[in-house]
Amino acid sequence: MSQRRSSSEDSATRDRLLAATTNLIARDGIAAATSRRITDEAGVNLAAITYWFGSKENLVDAALQSEERRVGKEC
């Protein structure tokens, strides 16, 4: 029998992917933000990128936009 995850668990996976992507880019540069490194840092399955964002490029775009909004609020 399969277990269903709660929406908060699903949301946490998405948030971990965004945070891992942002951290990798800040620490090592955008070229270092490979799919495997992102998911290793986030502690999630490689397929989570496709599930949540469609592609790594979409994830990177979302992470950069999220960071831009966060920085904008701090100013």
N, CA, C and O atoms as CSV, one atom per row, in Angstrom:
chain,resi,resn,atom,element,x,y,z
A,1,MET,N,N,0.844,-1.181,0.000
A,1,MET,CA,C,0.000,0.000,0.000
A,1,MET,C,C,0.889,1.245,0.000
A,1,MET,O,O,1.827,1.333,0.792
A,2,SER,N,N,0.606,2.197,-0.872
A,2,SER,CA,C,1.415,3.413,-0.913
A,2,SER,C,C,0.885,4.426,0.088
A,2,SER,O,O,-0.305,4.467,0.400
A,3,GLN,N,N,1.800,5.233,0.573
A,3,GLN,CA,C,1.428,6.273,1.511
A,3,GLN,C,C,1.369,7.592,0.771
A,3,GLN,O,O,2.220,7.883,-0.070
A,4,ARG,N,N,0.384,8.372,1.078
A,4,ARG,CA,C,0.269,9.702,0.488
A,4,ARG,C,C,0.972,10.697,1.383
A,4,ARG,O,O,0.845,10.656,2.606
A,5,ARG,N,N,1.702,11.577,0.766
A,5,ARG,CA,C,2.355,12.623,1.533
A,5,ARG,C,C,1.398,13.782,1.714
A,5,ARG,O,O,0.520,14.019,0.884
A,6,SER,N,N,1.575,14.492,2.800
A,6,SER,CA,C,0.746,15.667,3.032
A,6,SER,C,C,1.223,16.805,2.141
A,6,SER,O,O,2.348,16.784,1.643
A,7,SER,N,N,0.376,17.783,1.947
A,7,SER,CA,C,0.759,18.912,1.108
A,7,SER,C,C,1.905,19.687,1.738
A,7,SER,O,O,2.693,20.296,1.013
A,8,SER,N,N,2.027,19.687,3.065
A,8,SER,CA,C,3.145,20.378,3.701
A,8,SER,C,C,4.457,19.657,3.419
A,8,SER,O,O,5.496,20.302,3.282
A,9,GLU,N,N,4.426,18.319,3.330
A,9,GLU,CA,C,5.632,17.569,2.962
A,9,GLU,C,C,6.008,17.863,1.520
A,9,GLU,O,O,7.187,18.034,1.210
A,10,ASP,N,N,5.024,17.925,0.636
A,10,ASP,CA,C,5.276,18.244,-0.760
A,10,ASP,C,C,5.846,19.654,-0.891
A,10,ASP,O,O,6.804,19.876,-1.632
A,11,SER,N,N,5.265,20.584,-0.182
A,11,SER,CA,C,5.737,21.957,-0.207
A,11,SER,C,C,7.161,22.044,0.337
A,11,SER,O,O,7.965,22.835,-0.156
A,12,ALA,N,N,7.474,21.246,1.339
A,12,ALA,CA,C,8.819,21.240,1.905
A,12,ALA,C,C,9.829,20.762,0.862
A,12,ALA,O,O,10.945,21.280,0.813
A,13,THR,N,N,9.469,19.805,0.045
A,13,THR,CA,C,10.362,19.324,-1.010
A,13,THR,C,C,10.648,20.445,-1.994
A,13,THR,O,O,11.801,20.666,-2.367
A,14,ARG,N,N,9.635,21.137,-2.409
A,14,ARG,CA,C,9.795,22.262,-3.334
A,14,ARG,C,C,10.680,23.335,-2.710
A,14,ARG,O,O,11.575,23.862,-3.370
A,15,ASP,N,N,10.437,23.655,-1.463
A,15,ASP,CA,C,11.229,24.673,-0.768
A,15,ASP,C,C,12.685,24.246,-0.620
A,15,ASP,O,O,13.591,25.068,-0.756
A,16,ARG,N,N,12.914,22.958,-0.339
A,16,ARG,CA,C,14.290,22.462,-0.218
A,16,ARG,C,C,15.026,22.567,-1.548
A,16,ARG,O,O,16.208,22.910,-1.581
A,17,LEU,N,N,14.333,22.273,-2.639
A,17,LEU,CA,C,14.952,22.418,-3.960
A,17,LEU,C,C,15.327,23.877,-4.238
A,17,LEU,O,O,16.422,24.154,-4.727
A,18,LEU,N,N,14.441,24.786,-3.934
A,18,LEU,CA,C,14.730,26.206,-4.143
A,18,LEU,C,C,15.909,26.662,-3.290
A,18,LEU,O,O,16.802,27.354,-3.777
A,19,ALA,N,N,15.908,26.272,-2.019
A,19,ALA,CA,C,16.992,26.674,-1.117
A,19,ALA,C,C,18.326,26.075,-1.545
A,19,ALA,O,O,19.348,26.760,-1.542
A,20,ALA,N,N,18.317,24.811,-1.909
A,20,ALA,CA,C,19.556,24.158,-2.336
A,20,ALA,C,C,20.110,24.828,-3.586
A,20,ALA,O,O,21.318,25.038,-3.693
A,21,THR,N,N,19.254,25.158,-4.514
A,21,THR,CA,C,19.683,25.817,-5.746
A,21,THR,C,C,20.287,27.183,-5.442
A,21,THR,O,O,21.356,27.521,-5.950
A,22,THR,N,N,19.612,27.954,-4.626
A,22,THR,CA,C,20.107,29.277,-4.244
A,22,THR,C,C,21.454,29.162,-3.541
A,22,THR,O,O,22.381,29.914,-3.840
A,23,ASN,N,N,21.561,28.218,-2.604
A,23,ASN,CA,C,22.811,28.043,-1.865
A,23,ASN,C,C,23.962,27.639,-2.774
A,23,ASN,O,O,25.061,28.181,-2.660
A,24,LEU,N,N,23.720,26.698,-3.669
A,24,LEU,CA,C,24.770,26.259,-4.588
A,24,LEU,C,C,25.244,27.402,-5.488
A,24,LEU,O,O,26.445,27.585,-5.689
A,25,ILE,N,N,24.310,28.154,-6.018
A,25,ILE,CA,C,24.674,29.262,-6.895
A,25,ILE,C,C,25.475,30.307,-6.130
A,25,ILE,O,O,26.484,30.806,-6.628
A,26,ALA,N,N,25.031,30.640,-4.926
A,26,ALA,CA,C,25.733,31.639,-4.122
A,26,ALA,C,C,27.131,31.167,-3.730
A,26,ALA,O,O,28.083,31.947,-3.729
A,27,ARG,N,N,27.240,29.912,-3.406
A,27,ARG,CA,C,28.507,29.369,-2.906
A,27,ARG,C,C,29.489,29.044,-4.021
A,27,ARG,O,O,30.673,29.369,-3.928
A,28,ASP,N,N,28.990,28.391,-5.093
A,28,ASP,CA,C,29.897,27.824,-6.095
A,28,ASP,C,C,29.685,28.343,-7.516
A,28,ASP,O,O,30.427,27.967,-8.424
A,29,GLY,N,N,28.696,29.189,-7.720
A,29,GLY,CA,C,28.423,29.716,-9.057
A,29,GLY,C,C,27.360,28.907,-9.780
A,29,GLY,O,O,27.094,27.752,-9.447
A,30,ILE,N,N,26.769,29.534,-10.762
A,30,ILE,CA,C,25.634,28.921,-11.465
A,30,ILE,C,C,26.027,27.641,-12.196
A,30,ILE,O,O,25.214,26.722,-12.300
A,31,ALA,N,N,27.244,27.564,-12.698
A,31,ALA,CA,C,27.674,26.358,-13.415
A,31,ALA,C,C,27.735,25.145,-12.495
A,31,ALA,O,O,27.628,24.010,-12.961
A,32,ALA,N,N,27.906,25.369,-11.199
A,32,ALA,CA,C,27.990,24.268,-10.236
A,32,ALA,C,C,26.624,23.716,-9.857
A,32,ALA,O,O,26.534,22.660,-9.231
A,33,ALA,N,N,25.569,24.415,-10.227
A,33,ALA,CA,C,24.224,24.003,-9.844
A,33,ALA,C,C,23.695,22.955,-10.816
A,33,ALA,O,O,22.769,23.214,-11.584
A,34,THR,N,N,24.298,21.767,-10.771
A,34,THR,CA,C,23.823,20.667,-11.601
A,34,THR,C,C,22.625,20.011,-10.924
A,34,THR,O,O,22.410,20.180,-9.724
A,35,SER,N,N,21.864,19.279,-11.688
A,35,SER,CA,C,20.688,18.597,-11.125
A,35,SER,C,C,21.075,17.684,-9.965
A,35,SER,O,O,20.417,17.689,-8.925
A,36,ARG,N,N,22.128,16.910,-10.136
A,36,ARG,CA,C,22.550,15.985,-9.076
A,36,ARG,C,C,23.008,16.713,-7.826
A,36,ARG,O,O,22.668,16.315,-6.712
A,37,ARG,N,N,23.772,17.770,-8.002
A,37,ARG,CA,C,24.231,18.523,-6.827
A,37,ARG,C,C,23.061,19.179,-6.110
A,37,ARG,O,O,23.026,19.212,-4.879
A,38,ILE,N,N,22.117,19.694,-6.859
A,38,ILE,CA,C,20.945,20.325,-6.245
A,38,ILE,C,C,20.167,19.297,-5.417
A,38,ILE,O,O,19.845,19.537,-4.253
A,39,THR,N,N,19.871,18.155,-6.034
A,39,THR,CA,C,19.062,17.167,-5.310
A,39,THR,C,C,19.840,16.532,-4.163
A,39,THR,O,O,19.248,16.195,-3.138
A,40,ASP,N,N,21.151,16.361,-4.312
A,40,ASP,CA,C,21.951,15.859,-3.190
A,40,ASP,C,C,21.889,16.830,-2.019
A,40,ASP,O,O,21.691,16.423,-0.874
A,41,GLU,N,N,22.059,18.112,-2.310
A,41,GLU,CA,C,22.023,19.120,-1.246
A,41,GLU,C,C,20.632,19.224,-0.623
A,41,GLU,O,O,20.503,19.435,0.583
A,42,ALA,N,N,19.603,19.075,-1.440
A,42,ALA,CA,C,18.228,19.172,-0.933
A,42,ALA,C,C,17.786,17.884,-0.230
A,42,ALA,O,O,16.833,17.890,0.550
A,43,GLY,N,N,18.487,16.784,-0.514
A,43,GLY,CA,C,18.103,15.506,0.085
A,43,GLY,C,C,16.831,14.933,-0.515
A,43,GLY,O,O,16.025,14.317,0.182
A,44,VAL,N,N,16.660,15.141,-1.816
A,44,VAL,CA,C,15.461,14.648,-2.496
A,44,VAL,C,C,15.851,13.845,-3.726
A,44,VAL,O,O,17.006,13.865,-4.152
A,45,ASN,N,N,14.885,13.143,-4.288
A,45,ASN,CA,C,15.072,12.339,-5.480
A,45,ASN,C,C,15.279,13.229,-6.696
A,45,ASN,O,O,14.689,14.306,-6.787
A,46,LEU,N,N,16.104,12.789,-7.618
A,46,LEU,CA,C,16.389,13.541,-8.839
A,46,LEU,C,C,15.113,13.885,-9.615
A,46,LEU,O,O,15.031,14.949,-10.229
A,47,ALA,N,N,14.144,13.013,-9.590
A,47,ALA,CA,C,12.891,13.245,-10.322
A,47,ALA,C,C,12.076,14.405,-9.745
A,47,ALA,O,O,11.162,14.900,-10.405
A,48,ALA,N,N,12.389,14.840,-8.535
A,48,ALA,CA,C,11.641,15.936,-7.912
A,48,ALA,C,C,11.780,17.236,-8.698
A,48,ALA,O,O,10.860,18.054,-8.713
A,49,ILE,N,N,12.915,17.427,-9.346
A,49,ILE,CA,C,13.087,18.646,-10.153
A,49,ILE,C,C,12.053,18.681,-11.268
A,49,ILE,O,O,11.381,19.694,-11.466
A,50,THR,N,N,11.925,17.587,-11.991
A,50,THR,CA,C,10.951,17.528,-13.080
A,50,THR,C,C,9.530,17.625,-12.548
A,50,THR,O,O,8.690,18.309,-13.133
A,51,TYR,N,N,9.259,16.945,-11.442
A,51,TYR,CA,C,7.916,16.952,-10.864
A,51,TYR,C,C,7.495,18.374,-10.487
A,51,TYR,O,O,6.387,18.800,-10.812
A,52,TRP,N,N,8.365,19.099,-9.812
A,52,TRP,CA,C,8.002,20.416,-9.305
A,52,TRP,C,C,8.215,21.557,-10.290
A,52,TRP,O,O,7.467,22.534,-10.282
A,53,PHE,N,N,9.244,21.437,-11.148
A,53,PHE,CA,C,9.610,22.583,-11.973
A,53,PHE,C,C,9.640,22.304,-13.472
A,53,PHE,O,O,9.730,23.243,-14.263
A,54,GLY,N,N,9.567,21.047,-13.881
A,54,GLY,CA,C,9.580,20.719,-15.296
A,54,GLY,C,C,10.976,20.544,-15.857
A,54,GLY,O,O,11.198,19.699,-16.724
A,55,SER,N,N,11.925,21.342,-15.365
A,55,SER,CA,C,13.316,21.237,-15.810
A,55,SER,C,C,14.214,21.930,-14.799
A,55,SER,O,O,13.754,22.710,-13.966
A,56,LYS,N,N,15.498,21.631,-14.888
A,56,LYS,CA,C,16.456,22.303,-14.014
A,56,LYS,C,C,16.502,23.794,-14.321
A,56,LYS,O,O,16.645,24.609,-13.409
A,57,GLU,N,N,16.383,24.155,-15.583
A,57,GLU,CA,C,16.405,25.558,-15.969
A,57,GLU,C,C,15.250,26.321,-15.321
A,57,GLU,O,O,15.430,27.444,-14.849
A,58,ASN,N,N,14.060,25.707,-15.300
A,58,ASN,CA,C,12.909,26.337,-14.641
A,58,ASN,C,C,13.155,26.474,-13.135
A,58,ASN,O,O,12.779,27.480,-12.533
A,59,LEU,N,N,13.787,25.465,-12.530
A,59,LEU,CA,C,14.117,25.536,-11.104
A,59,LEU,C,C,15.085,26.676,-10.839
A,59,LEU,O,O,14.876,27.459,-9.913
A,60,VAL,N,N,16.133,26.781,-11.632
A,60,VAL,CA,C,17.104,27.865,-11.458
A,60,VAL,C,C,16.408,29.219,-11.606
A,60,VAL,O,O,16.637,30.122,-10.801
A,61,ASP,N,N,15.570,29.364,-12.617
A,61,ASP,CA,C,14.818,30.614,-12.798
A,61,ASP,C,C,13.968,30.926,-11.570
A,61,ASP,O,O,13.956,32.062,-11.097
A,62,ALA,N,N,13.260,29.929,-11.055
A,62,ALA,CA,C,12.402,30.132,-9.884
A,62,ALA,C,C,13.229,30.504,-8.658
A,62,ALA,O,O,12.825,31.361,-7.872
A,63,ALA,N,N,14.383,29.866,-8.492
A,63,ALA,CA,C,15.239,30.165,-7.347
A,63,ALA,C,C,15.774,31.590,-7.429
A,63,ALA,O,O,15.799,32.309,-6.429
A,64,LEU,N,N,16.196,31.991,-8.607
A,64,LEU,CA,C,16.713,33.354,-8.772
A,64,LEU,C,C,15.618,34.396,-8.568
A,64,LEU,O,O,15.860,35.439,-7.961
A,65,GLN,N,N,14.424,34.122,-9.066
A,65,GLN,CA,C,13.307,35.045,-8.863
A,65,GLN,C,C,12.929,35.134,-7.388
A,65,GLN,O,O,12.638,36.216,-6.878
A,66,SER,N,N,12.935,33.995,-6.711
A,66,SER,CA,C,12.620,33.970,-5.286
A,66,SER,C,C,13.647,34.773,-4.487
A,66,SER,O,O,13.295,35.524,-3.578
A,67,GLU,N,N,14.897,34.605,-4.836
A,67,GLU,CA,C,15.956,35.348,-4.154
A,67,GLU,C,C,15.855,36.838,-4.450
A,67,GLU,O,O,16.089,37.665,-3.568
A,68,GLU,N,N,15.508,37.182,-5.679
A,68,GLU,CA,C,15.332,38.585,-6.042
A,68,GLU,C,C,14.214,39.226,-5.227
A,68,GLU,O,O,14.347,40.358,-4.763
A,69,ARG,N,N,13.107,38.494,-5.053
A,69,ARG,CA,C,11.993,39.019,-4.242
A,69,ARG,C,C,12.428,39.181,-2.785
A,69,ARG,O,O,12.086,40.172,-2.140
A,70,ARG,N,N,13.182,38.209,-2.268
A,70,ARG,CA,C,13.631,38.258,-0.867
A,70,ARG,C,C,14.543,39.453,-0.645
A,70,ARG,O,O,14.395,40.174,0.342
A,71,VAL,N,N,15.482,39.668,-1.552
A,71,VAL,CA,C,16.407,40.789,-1.428
A,71,VAL,C,C,15.662,42.106,-1.562
A,71,VAL,O,O,15.955,43.063,-0.845
A,72,GLY,N,N,14.710,42.161,-2.464
A,72,GLY,CA,C,13.920,43.366,-2.657
A,72,GLY,C,C,13.147,43.768,-1.400
A,72,GLY,O,O,12.982,44.957,-1.130
A,73,LYS,N,N,12.678,42.790,-0.638
A,73,LYS,CA,C,11.951,43.074,0.600
A,73,LYS,C,C,12.875,43.606,1.685
A,73,LYS,O,O,12.445,44.353,2.564
A,74,GLU,N,N,14.154,43.220,1.622
A,74,GLU,CA,C,15.110,43.657,2.629
A,74,GLU,C,C,15.560,45.093,2.409
A,74,GLU,O,O,16.020,45.748,3.345
A,75,CYS,N,N,15.431,45.596,1.165
A,75,CYS,CA,C,15.901,46.941,0.839
A,75,CYS,C,C,14.932,47.999,1.269
A,75,CYS,O,O,15.184,49.186,1.065
